[in-house]
């Protein structure tokens, strides 16, 4: 808690990620608070609990006695406009200020200073969002480690394991990808990979931790790993293609997420596939914190 409230009204933006939450508050053009904490306790499918969590965060992070003029939140696992509206209404009831809550991927386009485009996230999971010309939000992907999230860390590990199993069934000797996964998961042989993966508690997080083994194997020359990464890039481009088919403007694709931005081979696979399937679309890596998009959304509420 800071010592005194600012003289100007506050705009507050919050980016609630899967592991950490970033709150930023501006008074006029001046930074008042830049606060990062763990996302533990975030329950987006319980509107009252989610609103209470956000209200407590705002009260803890802002100077004593400060009250936001407007608040916008981009939240992990906030999957539908109805869900976001429910949380936003509950936040407004608790804090008495206008509040808007959207999925965290919706922060990317405004964070890049754009009015329209696609936000594509490939971190632990993957999702793409955009808006129709009438403003209707459209989301594709984001189905979790079991059913989707191609191009995210968890999806990469799942597909790498499938590729290794298929090679094993063909009678091939374990290559660099197989050996890397075995070492990362701490199991002695390819048939044991299934039990190791299925025994995970939090599938997305625990599978995703092993993604570096896939990229390391590709760097070491594994054709299997390189194919997995190439197909992941194509899957990410396919998310944008689906949005385009539904009428979302896709000229600008703002890309974020610790997996795709930290791994040049995946980013290149994505941009190559995007150029082939949607030649008019331009990918741009987001190089500012997504919370800036939340500030832009909060400004639109004033």
CORRAJO-V63314 format. One record per backbone hydrogen bond with DSSP energy under -1.0 kcal/mol. NH is the residue of the N-H (numbers start at 1). CO is the residue of the C=O. E is the energy in kcal/mol with one decimal. If there is no record, write none. Layout:
[[NH:CO:E] [NH:CO:E]]
This chain:
[[11:26:-2.6] [12:70:-2.3] [13:24:-2.9] [14:72:-2.1] [15:22:-2.7] [16:74:-2.9] [17:20:-2.2] [21:37:-3.6] [22:15:-2.5] [23:35:-3.3] [24:13:-2.8] [25:33:-2.5] [26:11:-2.5] [27:30:-2.6] [30:27:-2.1] [32:25:-3.0] [33:25:-1.4] [35:23:-3.1] [37:21:-2.3] [39:19:-1.9] [42:39:-2.0] [46:43:-1.7] [50:46:-2.9] [51:47:-2.7] [52:48:-2.3] [53:49:-2.2] [54:50:-2.3] [55:51:-2.8] [56:52:-2.3] [57:53:-1.9] [58:54:-2.5] [59:55:-2.4] [60:56:-2.3] [61:57:-2.3] [62:58:-2.1] [64:2:-1.4] [66:63:-2.2] [69:10:-3.8] [70:10:-1.1] [71:98:-2.1] [72:12:-2.2] [73:100:-2.7] [74:14:-2.7] [75:102:-3.0] [76:16:-2.5] [78:75:-1.5] [79:77:-1.0] [84:80:-2.3] [85:81:-2.8] [86:82:-2.2] [87:83:-2.0] [88:84:-2.8] [89:85:-2.5] [90:86:-1.7] [91:87:-2.4] [92:88:-2.5] [93:89:-2.0] [94:90:-1.6] [95:91:-2.9] [96:92:-2.6] [100:71:-1.9] [102:73:-2.8] [104:75:-1.3] [106:103:-1.6] [107:104:-1.6] [108:105:-1.2] [111:107:-2.1] [112:108:-1.6] [113:110:-1.6] [114:109:-2.1] [118:252:-2.7] [119:129:-2.5] [120:254:-3.0] [121:127:-2.8] [122:256:-2.1] [123:125:-1.9] [127:121:-1.9] [128:140:-2.5] [129:119:-2.3] [130:138:-2.1] [132:136:-2.7] [135:132:-2.8] [138:130:-2.9] [140:128:-2.7] [142:126:-1.5] [148:144:-2.8] [152:149:-2.0] [153:123:-3.0] [154:124:-2.2] [156:152:-2.4] [157:153:-1.9] [158:154:-2.4] [159:155:-2.6] [160:156:-2.3] [161:157:-2.5] [162:158:-2.0] [163:159:-2.2] [164:160:-2.3] [165:161:-2.7] [166:162:-2.4] [167:163:-2.1] [168:164:-2.3] [169:165:-2.5] [170:166:-1.4] [171:168:-1.5] [172:167:-2.4] [179:175:-2.7] [180:176:-2.3] [181:177:-2.5] [182:178:-2.6] [183:179:-2.3] [184:180:-2.6] [185:181:-2.7] [186:182:-1.1] [187:182:-1.9] [192:189:-1.5] [193:190:-2.3] [196:192:-1.7] [197:193:-2.4] [198:194:-2.9] [199:195:-1.5] [200:197:-1.4] [206:202:-3.0] [207:203:-2.9] [208:204:-2.2] [209:205:-1.2] [210:207:-1.9] [211:208:-1.7] [213:210:-1.3] [214:211:-1.4] [215:211:-1.5] [216:212:-2.5] [217:213:-1.9] [218:214:-1.9] [219:215:-2.3] [220:216:-1.5] [221:218:-1.6] [222:217:-2.6] [226:222:-2.1] [227:223:-2.1] [228:224:-2.4] [229:225:-2.3] [230:226:-2.3] [231:227:-2.7] [232:228:-1.8] [233:229:-2.2] [234:230:-1.9] [235:231:-2.1] [236:232:-2.1] [237:233:-2.1] [238:234:-2.0] [239:235:-1.2] [240:236:-1.2] [241:237:-2.1] [242:238:-2.2] [243:239:-1.7] [244:240:-2.4] [245:241:-2.3] [246:242:-1.0] [247:244:-1.7] [248:243:-2.3] [253:282:-3.0] [254:118:-3.2] [255:284:-2.5] [256:120:-2.4] [260:122:-2.2] [261:257:-2.1] [267:263:-2.1] [268:264:-2.7] [269:265:-1.9] [270:266:-2.4] [271:267:-2.7] [272:268:-2.5] [273:269:-2.0] [274:270:-2.8] [275:271:-2.3] [276:272:-1.4] [277:273:-2.3] [278:274:-3.2] [281:278:-2.2] [282:251:-2.7] [284:253:-2.7] [286:255:-3.1] [292:289:-2.2] [293:290:-2.0] [295:291:-1.9] [296:292:-1.9] [297:293:-2.1] [298:294:-2.5] [299:295:-2.3] [300:296:-1.3] [301:298:-1.5] [302:299:-1.1]]
